[in-house]
Amino acid sequence: FLKQHPNSPEVSSARFRYADSFYYTRDYASAIAHFEIFLRNFPLDKRVPMALFRLGTARFYQGNPAQAIRTFLKLRTSDDPIIRSGARFYIAKCLDKKGKSARSLHMLEQLITENTQSEYAAYAGVEIGDHYIKEGNFSEALKGYKVAADHPEPQDLSAQAKYKVAEIYFSQKDYAQAALYYQKVFEDFITDMKDKSLLGLFYCDFQTQN
């Protein structure tokens, strides 16, 4: 289309989707190249914020956190709250990649406080939980995972967080709380986790001699 219809009013849309296709097939080098073309040729297009967000995440996944941060900083004042919170989330992940975990955690905690409704608050909660689990700090890990567990979207992440909360409570022999969260996972529409949660419920009943 781009070759055959270079003067079409749909060229900007085709150029964006072409770059996006590389992004979703995880060909990040090509995605970066084509998003840069899009941004250079269509600087006033309404998809510029999303193109910048994709460009930043592609740079992150390609292992270039410094460049990714520079890209995400351009989105600090974006009108789209999802893109704005997403950019903050990835800046925090970039900082962690650069060995600045304290700053990363602070940003994630701020994101949760200031962007409660954003799905990236759920992602931030899981990141915080995973960080503290590695340190063996289960009380702080629970706080992070519960943020994601209580968030409705994305549903699969919420179910995974509920399961992690249940596992922590089970390891602490708090079988009542563990059973509560295993039950929540079982009731979710995430079929591949139903068996695991049902087994967790069985173990809770076994431990309480029920």
C-alpha positions in Angstrom: 0.0 0.0 0.0 2.8 2.5 0.9 4.5 1.8 -2.4 1.5 1.8 -4.6 -0.4 4.7 -2.9 2.2 7.2 -1.6 -0.3 10.2 -1.8 -3.2 8.5 -0.1 -4.7 10.2 3.0 -4.3 6.8 4.7 -0.5 6.8 4.4 0.0 7.9 8.0 -2.3 5.1 9.2 -0.5 2.5 7.1 2.9 3.7 8.2 1.8 3.5 11.9 0.3 0.0 11.5 3.4 -1.2 9.6 5.6 -0.2 12.5 3.1 -1.6 15.0 3.2 -5.0 13.2 6.9 -5.3 13.7 6.4 -4.3 17.4 3.8 -7.1 17.9 6.0 -9.7 16.2 8.8 -8.6 18.6 11.0 -7.4 15.8 12.0 -4.5 17.9 14.8 -3.2 15.7 12.5 -2.9 12.7 9.7 -1.4 14.9 12.1 1.3 16.1 13.2 2.1 12.6 9.6 2.4 11.3 8.2 4.3 14.3 11.0 6.8 13.8 10.0 7.2 10.2 6.4 7.7 11.3 7.3 10.3 13.9 9.6 12.1 11.5 7.0 12.2 8.7 3.8 12.8 10.7 4.7 14.9 13.8 1.2 16.2 14.2 -0.7 12.9 13.9 -3.0 11.9 16.7 -1.1 8.6 17.1 2.2 10.3 18.0 1.9 9.6 21.7 1.3 5.9 21.1 4.1 5.8 18.6 6.4 7.3 21.2 5.2 4.8 23.8 5.8 1.9 21.4 9.2 3.3 20.5 10.1 3.5 24.2 9.0 0.0 25.0 10.8 -1.4 21.9 14.0 0.3 23.1 13.4 -1.2 26.6 12.9 -4.7 25.3 15.9 -4.3 23.0 18.0 -3.7 26.1 18.6 0.0 25.8 17.1 1.5 29.0 18.9 4.9 28.7 17.3 5.6 25.3 14.0 4.3 26.4 13.9 6.7 29.4 14.6 9.6 27.0 11.7 8.6 24.9 9.3 8.0 27.8 10.1 11.4 29.3 8.5 13.0 26.3 5.2 11.5 27.5 5.2 13.0 31.0 2.5 15.5 29.9 0.5 13.3 27.6 -3.2 13.9 27.6 -3.8 10.1 27.7 -3.7 8.9 31.3 -3.0 5.3 30.2 0.0 6.4 28.1 1.2 8.7 30.9 1.1 6.1 33.6 2.5 3.5 31.2 5.5 5.7 30.5 6.1 6.1 34.3 5.9 2.4 34.7 8.5 1.7 32.1 10.8 4.5 33.3 10.7 2.6 36.7 11.6 -0.7 35.0 14.4 1.0 33.1 15.8 2.4 36.4 15.7 -1.1 37.9 17.6 -2.4 34.8 20.3 0.3 35.5 20.7 -0.9 39.1 18.7 2.0 40.6 16.1 -0.2 42.4 15.4 2.2 45.2 14.4 5.0 42.7 12.4 2.4 40.7 10.4 1.2 43.7 9.7 4.8 44.7 8.3 5.5 41.2 6.2 2.4 41.2 4.7 3.3 44.6 4.0 6.8 43.4 2.3 5.4 40.3 0.0 3.2 42.5 -0.9 6.2 44.7 -1.5 8.7 41.9 -2.8 6.5 39.1 -5.1 4.0 41.0 -7.4 3.4 38.1 -4.8 2.7 35.5 -4.0 -0.9 34.6 -0.3 0.0 35.1 -1.0 0.3 38.8 -1.6 -3.4 38.7 1.6 -4.0 36.8 3.4 -1.8 39.3 2.0 -3.9 42.2 3.3 -7.1 40.7 6.7 -5.5 40.1 6.9 -4.4 43.7 5.7 -7.9 44.9 8.3 -9.7 42.8 11.0 -7.4 44.1 10.3 -8.0 47.8 9.7 -11.7 47.3 13.4 -12.0 46.2 14.4 -10.3 49.4 12.2 -12.5 51.5 10.1 -9.5 52.7 6.7 -11.2 52.5 4.7 -8.4 54.2 5.8 -5.8 51.6 5.4 -8.4 48.8 1.8 -8.9 49.9 1.1 -5.2 49.7 2.3 -5.1 46.1 0.5 -8.2 45.0 -2.8 -7.1 46.6 -2.8 -3.9 44.5 -2.8 -6.1 41.4 -5.2 -8.7 42.9 -7.8 -6.0 43.7 -7.5 -4.4 40.2 -10.1 -5.6 37.6 -7.7 -5.2 34.6 -5.9 -6.9 33.2 -7.8 -10.0 34.4 -5.1 -12.5 33.9 -2.6 -10.4 35.9 -5.1 -10.0 38.6 -5.7 -13.7 38.8 -1.9 -14.4 39.0 -1.5 -11.8 41.7 -4.3 -13.4 43.7 -2.6 -16.8 43.4 0.7 -15.3 44.6 -1.1 -13.7 47.6 -2.6 -17.1 48.4 0.8 -18.8 48.1 2.4 -16.4 50.6 -0.4 -16.8 53.1 -0.2 -20.6 52.7 3.6 -20.5 53.4 2.9 -18.5 56.5 0.3 -21.1 57.6 -2.5 -18.6 57.4 -4.8 -21.1 55.8 -8.0 -19.1 56.2 -6.6 -16.2 54.1 -4.9 -18.5 51.7 -8.2 -20.3 51.1 -9.9 -17.0 50.5 -7.5 -16.0 47.7 -7.4 -19.5 46.2 -11.2 -19.3 46.0 -11.0 -15.9 44.3 -8.7 -17.4 41.7 -10.9 -20.4 41.2 -13.9 -18.1 40.6 -12.0 -16.1 38.0 -12.5 -16.9 34.3 -8.8 -17.9 33.9 -9.2 -21.6 33.2 -5.5 -22.5 33.2 -5.3 -21.5 36.9 -8.4 -23.2 38.2 -6.7 -26.6 38.8 -3.9 -25.0 40.7 -6.2 -22.9 42.9 -8.4 -26.0 43.5 -5.4 -27.9 44.7 -4.5 -25.0 47.0 -8.0 -25.2 48.5 -7.5 -28.9 49.0 -4.3 -28.4 50.9 -5.8 -25.6 53.0 -8.6 -28.0 54.0 -6.1 -30.8 54.7 -4.0 -28.6 56.9 -7.0 -27.4 58.9 -8.3 -31.1 59.1 -11.5 -30.1 57.4 
